[in-house]
Amino acid sequence: MPRSSSGEFPAPLPPTGHPSTPGSLPPWSAPAASLNYTQQPVAAPAPTISSTPTLMGLWNAFRRRWVLGSFLGLLVGTTLAVGIWLVLPSGKHQARAIVQLRSRGVELSRNNEDFAEYRQRQTYLLKSRDLITRTLADPAIASLRMVQEAADPVQMLETQIRVKPVTEDLIEVTLTGDQLDDMGRILDHLVKRFIDDATIYDNRDLDEQIKKREELARQLRLEIESLHRQIEMQGRVNSTLGGEDNAKRLAYLQQRYIETDSEYNRLGRELVKIEAELKVLRLQVAEKNPTTPPDPVLLAEAIEADPLVAKARAFYEQEEQLYKKELKNAARDDIPYIVDLKTKLDKAKADWEEARQAAQTRAIERVRALENVNRQQRIAQLDQLHKIKTEEREKVKEERNEWKKMIDAGVVGGLDIQTLRDALKPQKEMLDQTNAALAKLRMDQKLSNRITLRGDIDKIPNHNQNRKILFSALGGLGGLGAVVALIAFLEWRTRRVDNVDQVVSDLGLRVIGTVPAFPNRASLKAAVETGSANWRFVLNESINSARTMLLHTARTQSMQVVMVTSAMQGEGKTSLASQLASSMATAGMRTLLVDGDLRNPSIQKLFDLPLAPGVSEVLRHEIDVSEVIQATAVPNLWVITAGQCSHVTIAALAQGHPLETLFNRLRGQFDFVIVDSCPVLPVADALLMGQHVDGVVFSIMQDISQLPKVMTASEKLQQLNIPLLGAVVNGIKHDVYSYGYNYVKQLPA
């Protein structure tokens, strides 16, 4: 057996009375009230994992990903802020003028001026290059700083001037820029010059319209005088005055002709209807097997008049009255007597319906015979009416022809005069319209300008800059907050262990100790250079505290072999196992550390031991356990490495007997055996090994271990009746759950 650093072999001890299997150990039971990591009794909570995030949970989640969250949040927030800044309109001053248009008082047919087209034309002229050029040519405008500093003043104004119709008669003209006073003066000169130009053009156009209508009125007067002379000559030739007498006579004759012609046509339409009805009736009378159904009203009356139907209906009504009366008195419809009455009522109704069906054929024959009699009577009436209407129509025709002859032989001279007078009316109407238009045009000459400036030039200073800053800041902060919240939520969904209390409240595990987080490389290097290694003593004291809790439990439960495991890799189980073993050895106990992580061993590297056979070879019966125990630099601490794992090793592990034999031999040689096993969830090795130890210590790494996986692993161990001594939480920050750690000082040797 290898020699220890103290120069003595571990003395072999006779096998103790310790049972060979965990099943034969005294049953381990948790105390009525569990103890938290500070040794304070707490109520044993039911292991539950909250599915709703809390503010503290999100904060702890973000703390683990603060670098990524801050970077992405700043990136998205900056992008949003810049995007909003670019999208929002840049702040500029604005000068605004309101131009009002007035429609003309005269509008004539094709010469009618479309006001919408006029407004569109003025909108275009307000921004025309000619108007801008002439405005800039004014010395008062050319001397302005805004104009002098512009490389191309004309192009500048074309770009910055905006013209748009506001209502039907209002046009808004705006000029944007940085120099508000100069913009107001430029816009004032431009609008006033535009109004002057438009006024000159409108007056010139108004003069032309007046001249055109005066010429039109003169021509109309000449035409009217010519028609008057023709009427006078026609009257002398035909010896008639024409006028209203002839017109009234002609109108009377035409009215009488129209009335008689209308009467003649009306009588013809009536004769056509009578003949059509006679044709239909004669066809119906001559039809032997009629296909059209009889009149439903007559058919229904005939059926109901049938004696058998009347008798059946009367019987049904009698039964119905009896049923309703008895049902009202009984107040229930399930009495046998009521049920019999209901059956009789249904049968009476069926008999009535059967009688109606039987009487339908007889009723159809009677109805068809009655209909034929009615048709014969109607045919006789229509023949008599047709004869009367034909005689009446011939008389009306003769009267109509007489009126036609009188119209054709009318007073030709009077009609010609009336025709000339009718032709004179539109000429007079047009002359009246032209004179009215002239009056309105002359009135327009006396009115004010058609285009005016409404009010003064408005100067609107820029207020967009503050709004852009506000919206950009809000957008940036909103993007930053959204990304931070998203990163925190996604990290929270991994359900990592945030603090020690979660192990007790969410997992229901007993915390027997906490281990502070190792300092980073920079802090460790600085501590070594300055000779300050207080973290080492903090670590030792935390391990000693966990050792004390573990030894107390082991003594009360007669435990020697304790396995240290975790749910997944990277949760500090190997470091915890080696530190616990070293702490127990330092306390004077013969301690053995067994590397049970056969697939991924690390104890050998941790203690800088040579490559040698270990647990794998013992399980395969290739070597005796006494030959694989190796001494370490720590007094009272020996190590058995994992050795070379193979399929045979895993098979021997599953059998259980080799491992049971191994642990039984080690119990007799050491005070305490700590087994560093593989994680529970990836492979079944820890579950197989845990069935042959006295208890299990669960290693949990803060901010690394995930609550669902730890719970699953602990449930698997509990399902196999493997005692869980408690959990040790690694990676605790010095300022959290580290009561008294700052009190630790280096003691003299």
Backbone hydrogen bonds, N-H to C=O, Kabsch-Sander energy under -0.5 kcal/mol:
donor,donor_aa,acceptor,acceptor_aa,energy
4,S,8,E,-1.1
5,S,632,T,-0.5
7,G,4,S,-1.9
11,A,9,F,-0.6
13,L,668,G,-0.7
24,S,21,T,-1.7
25,L,22,P,-1.2
34,S,32,A,-0.5
34,S,42,V,-0.8
36,N,40,Q,-2.2
39,Q,36,N,-2.4
42,V,34,S,-3.4
48,T,46,A,-0.7
48,T,505,S,-0.8
50,S,48,T,-0.6
58,L,54,T,-2.7
59,W,55,L,-2.4
60,N,56,M,-2.7
61,A,57,G,-2.1
62,F,58,L,-2.7
63,R,59,W,-2.4
64,R,60,N,-1.1
65,R,61,A,-0.8
65,R,62,F,-0.6
66,W,63,R,-0.7
69,G,65,R,-3.1
70,S,66,W,-2.6
71,F,67,V,-2.5
72,L,68,L,-2.8
73,G,69,G,-2.7
74,L,70,S,-2.8
75,L,71,F,-2.4
76,V,72,L,-3.1
77,G,73,G,-3.2
78,T,74,L,-2.6
79,T,75,L,-2.3
80,L,76,V,-2.9
81,A,77,G,-2.6
82,V,78,T,-2.7
83,G,79,T,-2.8
84,I,80,L,-3.0
85,W,81,A,-2.2
86,L,82,V,-2.3
87,V,83,G,-2.5
88,L,84,I,-2.5
93,H,177,G,-2.6
94,Q,460,I,-2.4
95,A,175,L,-2.7
96,R,458,D,-3.0
97,A,173,V,-2.8
98,I,454,R,-0.6
99,V,97,A,-0.5
99,V,171,I,-3.0
100,Q,452,T,-2.9
101,L,169,D,-2.7
102,R,450,R,-1.1
111,N,108,L,-1.3
112,N,108,L,-0.6
112,N,109,S,-1.6
114,D,112,N,-0.6
115,F,113,E,-0.6
118,Y,114,D,-2.3
119,R,115,F,-2.7
120,Q,116,A,-2.2
121,R,117,E,-2.2
122,Q,118,Y,-2.2
123,T,119,R,-2.1
124,Y,120,Q,-1.8
125,L,121,R,-2.3
126,L,122,Q,-2.0
127,K,123,T,-0.5
127,K,124,Y,-1.2
128,S,125,L,-1.4
132,I,128,S,-1.9
133,T,129,R,-2.5
134,R,130,D,-2.4
135,T,131,L,-2.0
136,L,132,I,-2.4
137,A,133,T,-1.3
138,D,135,T,-1.2
141,I,138,D,-1.1
142,A,138,D,-2.8
143,S,139,P,-1.5
144,L,141,I,-1.6
148,Q,144,L,-2.2
149,E,145,R,-2.3
150,A,146,M,-0.6
150,A,147,V,-0.5
156,M,152,D,-2.3
157,L,153,P,-2.5
158,E,154,V,-2.3
159,T,155,Q,-1.8
160,Q,156,M,-2.2
161,I,157,L,-2.2
162,R,174,T,-2.7
164,K,172,E,-2.1
166,V,170,L,-2.4
167,T,170,L,-1.1
171,I,99,V,-2.6
172,E,164,K,-2.8
173,V,97,A,-2.9
174,T,162,R,-2.9
175,L,95,A,-2.4
176,T,160,Q,-1.3
177,G,93,H,-1.9
180,L,178,D,-0.7
183,M,179,Q,-2.1
184,G,180,L,-2.0
185,R,181,D,-1.9
186,I,182,D,-2.5
187,L,183,M,-2.6
188,D,184,G,-2.0
189,H,185,R,-2.3
190,L,186,I,-2.5
191,V,187,L,-2.5
192,K,188,D,-2.1
193,R,189,H,-2.4
194,F,190,L,-2.1
195,I,191,V,-2.5
196,D,192,K,-2.3
197,D,193,R,-2.5
198,A,194,F,-2.7
199,T,195,I,-2.3
200,I,196,D,-2.2
201,Y,197,D,-2.3
202,D,198,A,-2.6
203,N,199,T,-2.4
204,R,200,I,-2.1
205,D,201,Y,-2.5
206,L,202,D,-2.4
207,D,203,N,-2.2
208,E,204,R,-1.8
209,Q,205,D,-2.1
210,I,206,L,-2.1
211,K,207,D,-2.1
212,K,208,E,-2.2
213,R,209,Q,-2.0
214,E,210,I,-2.0
215,E,211,K,-2.0
216,L,212,K,-2.0
217,A,213,R,-2.3
218,R,214,E,-1.8
219,Q,215,E,-2.0
220,L,216,L,-2.1
221,R,217,A,-1.8
222,L,218,R,-1.7
223,E,219,Q,-2.1
224,I,220,L,-2.2
225,E,221,R,-2.1
226,S,222,L,-1.9
227,L,223,E,-2.0
228,H,224,I,-1.9
229,R,225,E,-1.6
230,Q,226,S,-1.7
231,I,227,L,-2.1
232,E,228,H,-1.9
233,M,229,R,-2.0
234,Q,230,Q,-2.3
235,G,231,I,-1.9
236,R,232,E,-1.5
237,V,233,M,-2.0
238,N,234,Q,-2.3
239,S,235,G,-0.7
240,T,235,G,-1.4
245,D,242,G,-0.7
246,N,242,G,-0.8
247,A,243,G,-1.7
248,K,244,E,-2.9
249,R,245,D,-2.4
250,L,246,N,-2.5
251,A,247,A,-2.2
252,Y,248,K,-2.4
253,L,249,R,-2.6
254,Q,250,L,-2.4
255,Q,251,A,-2.1
256,R,252,Y,-2.4
257,Y,253,L,-2.4
258,I,254,Q,-2.3
259,E,255,Q,-2.2
260,T,256,R,-2.4
261,D,257,Y,-2.4
262,S,258,I,-2.1
263,E,259,E,-2.1
264,Y,260,T,-2.6
265,N,261,D,-2.2
266,R,262,S,-2.2
267,L,263,E,-2.3
268,G,264,Y,-1.8
269,R,265,N,-2.1
270,E,266,R,-2.0
271,L,267,L,-2.2
272,V,268,G,-1.9
273,K,269,R,-1.9
274,I,270,E,-2.4
275,E,271,L,-2.6
276,A,272,V,-2.2
277,E,273,K,-2.3
278,L,274,I,-2.5
279,K,275,E,-2.1
280,V,276,A,-1.9
281,L,277,E,-2.5
282,R,278,L,-2.5
283,L,279,K,-1.9
284,Q,280,V,-2.2
285,V,281,L,-2.2
286,A,282,R,-2.3
287,E,283,L,-0.9
299,L,295,D,-2.8
300,A,296,P,-2.5
301,E,297,V,-2.2
302,A,298,L,-2.5
303,I,299,L,-2.5
304,E,300,A,-2.4
305,A,301,E,-1.5
306,D,302,A,-0.6
306,D,303,I,-1.2
310,A,306,D,-2.6
311,K,307,P,-2.5
312,A,308,L,-2.5
313,R,309,V,-2.7
314,A,310,A,-2.3
315,F,311,K,-2.3
316,Y,312,A,-2.3
317,E,313,R,-2.6
318,Q,314,A,-2.1
319,E,315,F,-2.4
320,E,316,Y,-2.6
321,Q,317,E,-2.2
322,L,318,Q,-2.1
323,Y,319,E,-2.6
324,K,320,E,-2.5
325,K,321,Q,-2.2
326,E,322,L,-2.5
327,L,323,Y,-2.7
328,K,324,K,-1.9
329,N,325,K,-1.7
330,A,326,E,-2.7
331,A,327,L,-2.4
339,V,335,I,-2.6
340,D,336,P,-2.5
341,L,337,Y,-2.3
342,K,338,I,-2.5
343,T,339,V,-2.1
344,K,340,D,-2.7
345,L,341,L,-2.6
346,D,342,K,-2.3
347,K,343,T,-2.2
348,A,344,K,-2.7
349,K,345,L,-2.2
350,A,346,D,-2.2
351,D,347,K,-2.6
352,W,348,A,-2.4
353,E,349,K,-2.4
354,E,350,A,-2.3
355,A,351,D,-2.5
356,R,352,W,-2.2
357,Q,353,E,-2.1
358,A,354,E,-2.3
359,A,355,A,-2.1
360,Q,356,R,-0.9
360,Q,357,Q,-0.5
361,T,357,Q,-0.6
362,R,358,A,-0.5
363,A,359,A,-2.2
364,I,360,Q,-2.4
365,E,361,T,-1.7
366,R,362,R,-2.0
367,V,363,A,-2.7
368,R,364,I,-2.5
369,A,365,E,-2.1
370,L,366,R,-2.2
371,E,367,V,-2.6
372,N,368,R,-2.1
373,V,369,A,-1.8
374,N,370,L,-2.0
375,R,371,E,-2.3
376,Q,372,N,-2.3
377,Q,373,V,-1.9
378,R,374,N,-2.2
379,I,375,R,-2.5
380,A,376,Q,-1.9
381,Q,377,Q,-1.9
382,L,378,R,-2.5
383,D,379,I,-2.3
384,Q,380,A,-1.7
385,L,381,Q,-2.3
386,H,382,L,-2.6
387,K,383,D,-1.6
388,I,384,Q,-1.8
389,K,385,L,-2.4
390,T,386,H,-1.9
391,E,387,K,-1.8
392,E,388,I,-2.1
393,R,389,K,-2.0
394,E,390,T,-1.6
395,K,391,E,-1.5
396,V,392,E,-1.9
397,K,393,R,-1.9
398,E,394,E,-1.8
399,E,395,K,-2.0
400,R,396,V,-2.4
401,N,397,K,-2.1
402,E,398,E,-1.7
403,W,399,E,-1.9
404,K,400,R,-1.9
405,K,401,N,-2.1
406,M,402,E,-2.0
407,I,403,W,-1.9
408,D,404,K,-2.5
409,A,405,K,-2.0
410,G,407,I,-1.6
412,V,410,G,-1.1
415,L,411,V,-1.9
416,D,412,V,-2.3
417,I,413,G,-2.0
418,Q,414,G,-2.2
419,T,415,L,-2.3
420,L,416,D,-2.1
421,R,417,I,-2.3
422,D,418,Q,-2.7
423,A,419,T,-2.1
424,L,420,L,-1.1
425,K,421,R,-0.9
425,K,422,D,-0.6
427,Q,423,A,-0.7
428,K,424,L,-2.0
429,E,425,K,-2.6
430,M,426,P,-2.6
431,L,427,Q,-2.1
432,D,428,K,-2.5
433,Q,429,E,-2.4
434,T,430,M,-2.5
435,N,431,L,-2.3
436,A,432,D,-2.3
437,A,433,Q,-2.5
438,L,434,T,-2.3
439,A,435,N,-2.0
440,K,436,A,-2.0
441,L,437,A,-2.6
442,R,438,L,-2.5
443,M,439,A,-1.7
444,D,440,K,-2.5
445,Q,441,L,-1.5
446,K,442,R,-0.8
446,K,443,M,-0.8
447,L,443,M,-0.9
452,T,100,Q,-2.2
454,R,98,I,-3.1
454,R,452,T,-0.6
455,G,453,L,-0.9
458,D,96,R,-3.3
460,I,94,Q,-4.0
460,I,458,D,-0.6
467,R,463,H,-0.7
468,K,464,N,-2.8
469,I,465,Q,-2.4
470,L,466,N,-2.6
471,F,467,R,-2.9
472,S,468,K,-2.6
473,A,469,I,-2.5
474,L,470,L,-2.8
475,G,471,F,-2.8
476,G,472,S,-2.8
477,L,473,A,-2.9
478,G,474,L,-2.8
479,G,475,G,-2.7
480,L,476,G,-2.7
481,G,477,L,-3.0
482,A,478,G,-2.7
483,V,479,G,-2.4
484,V,480,L,-2.6
485,A,481,G,-2.8
486,L,482,A,-2.4
487,I,483,V,-3.1
488,A,484,V,-2.7
489,F,485,A,-2.5
490,L,486,L,-2.8
491,E,487,I,-2.5
492,W,488,A,-2.5
493,R,489,F,-1.9
494,T,491,E,-1.2
495,R,492,W,-2.0
497,V,705,S,-2.8
498,D,496,R,-0.5
503,V,499,N,-0.7
503,V,500,V,-0.9
504,V,500,V,-1.1
505,S,501,D,-3.2
506,D,502,Q,-2.2
507,L,502,Q,-1.3
508,G,504,V,-0.6
509,L,503,V,-2.1
511,V,35,L,-0.5
511,V,509,L,-0.5
512,I,510,R,-0.6
512,I,727,A,-2.4
513,G,727,A,-0.9
515,V,729,V,-2.9
517,A,732,I,-2.7
524,L,520,N,-2.8
525,K,521,R,-2.7
526,A,522,A,-2.2
527,A,523,S,-2.2
528,V,524,L,-2.2
529,E,525,K,-2.4
530,T,526,A,-2.0
531,G,527,A,-0.6
531,G,528,V,-0.6
532,S,527,A,-1.6
533,A,531,G,-0.7
536,R,533,A,-1.2
537,F,533,A,-0.9
538,V,534,N,-2.1
539,L,535,W,-2.5
540,N,536,R,-2.5
541,E,537,F,-2.6
542,S,538,V,-2.0
543,I,539,L,-2.3
544,N,540,N,-2.7
545,S,541,E,-2.1
546,A,542,S,-1.9
547,R,543,I,-2.9
548,T,544,N,-2.4
549,M,545,S,-1.9
550,L,546,A,-2.5
551,L,547,R,-3.1
552,H,548,T,-2.2
553,T,549,M,-1.9
554,A,550,L,-2.7
555,R,551,L,-2.7
556,T,552,H,-2.1
557,Q,553,T,-1.8
558,S,554,A,-0.6
558,S,555,R,-0.7
559,M,554,A,-2.8
562,V,560,Q,-0.6
562,V,673,V,-2.9
563,M,695,G,-2.7
564,V,675,V,-3.5
565,T,563,M,-0.5
565,T,697,V,-2.2
571,E,568,M,-0.6
576,L,572,G,-2.1
577,A,573,K,-2.7
578,S,574,T,-2.6
579,Q,575,S,-2.3
580,L,576,L,-2.6
581,A,577,A,-2.4
582,S,578,S,-2.4
583,S,579,Q,-2.5
584,M,580,L,-2.5
585,A,581,A,-2.4
586,T,582,S,-2.5
587,A,583,S,-1.4
588,G,585,A,-1.9
589,M,584,M,-1.9
591,T,589,M,-0.7
591,T,636,N,-2.8
592,L,672,F,-2.2
593,L,638,W,-2.9
594,V,592,L,-0.6
594,V,674,I,-3.1
595,D,593,L,-0.5
595,D,640,I,-3.0
596,G,594,V,-1.3
596,G,676,D,-1.8
597,D,676,D,-0.8
598,L,596,G,-1.8
606,L,602,S,-2.3
607,F,603,I,-2.3
608,D,605,K,-0.8
609,L,604,Q,-2.6
615,V,641,T,-2.5
616,S,642,A,-2.4
618,V,614,G,-1.9
619,L,615,V,-2.6
620,R,616,S,-1.5
621,H,618,V,-1.5
622,E,617,E,-2.8
623,I,617,E,-0.7
627,E,624,D,-1.5
628,V,625,V,-1.3
629,I,625,V,-0.6
630,Q,639,V,-3.1
632,T,637,L,-1.3
637,L,634,V,-1.6
638,W,591,T,-2.4
639,V,630,Q,-3.2
640,I,593,L,-2.5
645,C,643,G,-0.8
650,I,646,S,-2.0
651,A,647,H,-2.3
652,A,648,V,-2.5
653,L,649,T,-2.3
654,A,650,I,-1.9
655,Q,651,A,-1.4
656,G,652,A,-1.2
660,E,656,G,-2.5
661,T,657,H,-2.7
662,L,658,P,-2.2
663,F,659,L,-2.4
664,N,660,E,-2.0
665,R,661,T,-1.9
666,L,662,L,-1.9
667,R,663,F,-2.1
668,G,664,N,-0.9
669,Q,666,L,-1.1
670,F,666,L,-1.7
671,D,590,R,-1.5
672,F,590,R,-1.9
673,V,560,Q,-2.8
674,I,592,L,-2.9
675,V,562,V,-2.8
675,V,673,V,-0.5
676,D,594,V,-3.3
676,D,674,I,-0.5
677,S,564,V,-2.0
677,S,675,V,-0.9
678,C,596,G,-0.6
680,V,566,S,-2.7
681,L,567,A,-1.8
683,V,679,P,-0.7
686,A,679,P,-0.5
688,L,684,A,-2.2
689,M,685,D,-2.8
690,G,686,A,-2.4
691,Q,687,L,-0.7
691,Q,688,L,-0.5
692,H,689,M,-1.8
693,V,690,G,-1.0
694,D,561,V,-2.4
695,G,561,V,-1.0
696,V,723,P,-1.7
697,V,563,M,-3.1
698,F,726,G,-2.8
699,S,565,T,-3.3
699,S,697,V,-0.5
700,I,698,F,-0.5
700,I,728,V,-2.6
702,Q,700,I,-0.6
702,Q,730,N,-2.7
703,D,497,V,-3.2
704,I,701,M,-1.9
705,S,701,M,-2.9
707,L,495,R,-4.2
710,V,706,Q,-2.6
711,M,707,L,-2.6
712,T,708,P,-2.3
713,A,709,K,-2.6
714,S,710,V,-2.6
715,E,711,M,-2.4
716,K,712,T,-2.0
717,L,713,A,-1.9
718,Q,714,S,-2.4
719,Q,715,E,-2.4
720,L,716,K,-1.0
721,N,718,Q,-1.7
722,I,717,L,-2.4
725,L,696,V,-2.5
725,L,723,P,-0.7
726,G,696,V,-0.9
727,A,510,R,-3.3
728,V,698,F,-2.7
729,V,513,G,-2.0
730,N,700,I,-3.9
730,N,728,V,-0.6
732,I,515,V,-2.4
736,V,733,K,-1.7
741,Y,738,S,-2.2
743,Y,740,G,-1.2
744,V,740,G,-0.5
744,V,741,Y,-1.2
